[in-house]
Amino acid sequence: MRILVTGASGQVGVALAARLAPAHEAIAPTRAGFDLAEPERLAERLDALRPDMIVNCAAYTAVDRAENERDLAFAVNAEAPAAMARWARAQGVPLIQLSTDYVFDGSEDRPWREDDRPAPLSGYGASKLAGEDAVRAAAGAHLIVRTSWVYAAEGRNFLRTVARLSGEREELRIVDDQTGAPTPAALVAQGLAAIVDTSAPDFSGAFARAENVVHLCASGETTWFGFASAIVDGLRARGVALAVKRIVPIASDDHPAKARRPKNSRLSLERLRRVFGIEPPRWDEMLPAELERVAHLDSPSS
Ligand SMILES: NC(=O)c1ccc[n+]([C@@H]2O[C@H](COP(=O)([O-])OP(=O)(O)OC[C@H]3O[C@@H](n4cnc5c(N)ncnc54)[C@H](OP(=O)(O)O)[C@@H]3O)[C@@H](O)[C@H]2O)c1
């Protein structure tokens, strides 16, 4: 299939475009060639690209900045998916829309199920929820795939930030009251590729069996503090010289950020297992492979 992967310079997009080849042809336009901040131009772009399927990995992902750039966040995360979904519906093209744990408010004391009521705490979460609603309203063959706490050895993410700061500072203060599952972009890509392949050729039937929403992230759970501690221990074990001496667990309230984040970001994986037969590994089983890559990328000889 000719699959349009938007956001192909982002963490998930890079991994997915690589994962889809050679079984599929991944079309991966740059932002200049497919700008989601101009939703009104996307139908024309799609007419030219003529994909058989769309996986929308592009998003405005700057969670704190979105509090000040709400209009742009909504254009990219809601109006653009709406335009893509309308085009996809008219052409009979299936669409996968990536979404986030930040559509939930984190108030439940159990992993969030797909049909739990979303109640985003932030502008980013609200814009992603509006994107979900718009894709659903277009009523074509669609699947909303929510993931959480995405990281990779490259790109802008928590792993890279901790790796950098732990090389510069003796003390790191890290939030310990938000719980989730750190998820390598490669795992999301692997899951998306498996969903594409198991859903073909009757995408609407397969997506309907998942009630058009599924959660896809690593198994297990930790806090940002737990994740940071595992990153530092793992880098040290791989011979990376670090300045950090202490990692101090703190409360979210002691780390003022513009956007509020859910305390509980755990996502239920029961539907992913039942409908798509995917059993994601635990977050701490997948971290070593990414740390190997970081240690190698950051070593002076590489
Ligand atoms: N990162 C997370 O922790 C996380 C957690 C849960 C869900 N998600 C969701 O997972 C999906 C993939 O996230 P990610 O981590 O791969 O994001 P990312 O690394 O921040 O990449 C975002 C991608 O979107 C592109 N993009 C941003 N604005 C655009 C625009 N106006 N037009 C075209 N492209 C634009 C970026 O292009 P440039 O390179 O040009 O900026 C980049 O390719 C998103 O839907 C996100 O909401 C992410």
PDBQT file of the ligand as one rigid body, heavy atoms in Angstrom, charges set to zero:
ROOT
HETATM    1  N1  LIG A 401       5.774  12.497  22.534  1.00  0.00    +0.000 N 
HETATM    2  C1  LIG A 401       4.964  11.952  23.431  1.00  0.00    +0.000 C 
HETATM    3  O1  LIG A 401       5.330  11.736  24.599  1.00  0.00    +0.000 OA
HETATM    4  C2  LIG A 401       3.569  11.548  23.043  1.00  0.00    +0.000 A 
HETATM    5  C3  LIG A 401       2.741  10.979  24.034  1.00  0.00    +0.000 A 
HETATM    6  C4  LIG A 401       1.450  10.596  23.677  1.00  0.00    +0.000 A 
HETATM    7  C5  LIG A 401       0.998  10.781  22.382  1.00  0.00    +0.000 A 
HETATM    8  N2  LIG A 401       1.820  11.360  21.452  1.00  0.00    +0.000 N 
HETATM    9  C6  LIG A 401       1.278  11.552  20.107  1.00  0.00    +0.000 C 
HETATM   10  O2  LIG A 401       2.004  10.706  19.247  1.00  0.00    +0.000 OA
HETATM   11  C7  LIG A 401       2.113  11.317  17.953  1.00  0.00    +0.000 C 
HETATM   12  C8  LIG A 401       3.568  11.361  17.519  1.00  0.00    +0.000 C 
HETATM   13  O3  LIG A 401       4.311  12.108  18.488  1.00  0.00    +0.000 OA
HETATM   14  P1  LIG A 401       5.891  12.261  18.433  1.00  0.00    +0.000 P 
HETATM   15  O4  LIG A 401       6.399  12.034  19.811  1.00  0.00    +0.000 OA
HETATM   16  O5  LIG A 401       6.439  11.471  17.293  1.00  0.00    +0.000 OA
HETATM   17  O6  LIG A 401       5.993  13.817  18.121  1.00  0.00    +0.000 OA
HETATM   18  P2  LIG A 401       7.275  14.692  17.726  1.00  0.00    +0.000 P 
HETATM   19  O7  LIG A 401       8.530  13.892  17.856  1.00  0.00    +0.000 OA
HETATM   20  O8  LIG A 401       7.140  15.969  18.485  1.00  0.00    +0.000 OA
HETATM   21  O9  LIG A 401       7.038  14.956  16.176  1.00  0.00    +0.000 OA
HETATM   22  C9  LIG A 401       5.993  15.744  15.744  1.00  0.00    +0.000 C 
HETATM   23  C10 LIG A 401       5.984  15.717  14.240  1.00  0.00    +0.000 C 
HETATM   24  O10 LIG A 401       4.911  16.550  13.802  1.00  0.00    +0.000 OA
HETATM   25  C11 LIG A 401       5.446  17.454  12.849  1.00  0.00    +0.000 C 
HETATM   26  N3  LIG A 401       4.707  18.701  12.832  1.00  0.00    +0.000 N 
HETATM   27  C12 LIG A 401       4.505  19.587  13.824  1.00  0.00    +0.000 A 
HETATM   28  N4  LIG A 401       3.810  20.636  13.355  1.00  0.00    +0.000 NA
HETATM   29  C13 LIG A 401       3.562  20.402  12.059  1.00  0.00    +0.000 A 
HETATM   30  C14 LIG A 401       2.905  21.110  11.031  1.00  0.00    +0.000 A 
HETATM   31  N5  LIG A 401       2.361  22.313  11.242  1.00  0.00    +0.000 N 
HETATM   32  N6  LIG A 401       2.827  20.553   9.797  1.00  0.00    +0.000 NA
HETATM   33  C15 LIG A 401       3.405  19.360   9.541  1.00  0.00    +0.000 A 
HETATM   34  N7  LIG A 401       4.057  18.637  10.462  1.00  0.00    +0.000 NA
HETATM   35  C16 LIG A 401       4.136  19.172  11.702  1.00  0.00    +0.000 A 
HETATM   36  C17 LIG A 401       6.888  17.681  13.285  1.00  0.00    +0.000 C 
HETATM   37  O11 LIG A 401       7.624  18.228  12.208  1.00  0.00    +0.000 OA
HETATM   38  P3  LIG A 401       8.945  19.121  12.449  1.00  0.00    +0.000 P 
HETATM   39  O12 LIG A 401      10.071  18.133  12.609  1.00  0.00    +0.000 OA
HETATM   40  O13 LIG A 401       9.027  19.928  11.230  1.00  0.00    +0.000 OA
HETATM   41  O14 LIG A 401       8.720  19.916  13.703  1.00  0.00    +0.000 OA
HETATM   42  C18 LIG A 401       7.285  16.253  13.617  1.00  0.00    +0.000 C 
HETATM   43  O15 LIG A 401       7.567  15.534  12.442  1.00  0.00    +0.000 OA
HETATM   44  C19 LIG A 401       1.441  12.687  18.081  1.00  0.00    +0.000 C 
HETATM   45  O16 LIG A 401       0.101  12.571  17.673  1.00  0.00    +0.000 OA
HETATM   46  C20 LIG A 401       1.468  12.970  19.566  1.00  0.00    +0.000 C 
HETATM   47  O17 LIG A 401       0.412  13.826  19.952  1.00  0.00    +0.000 OA
HETATM   48  C21 LIG A 401       3.102  11.732  21.747  1.00  0.00    +0.000 A 
ENDROOT
TORSDOF 0
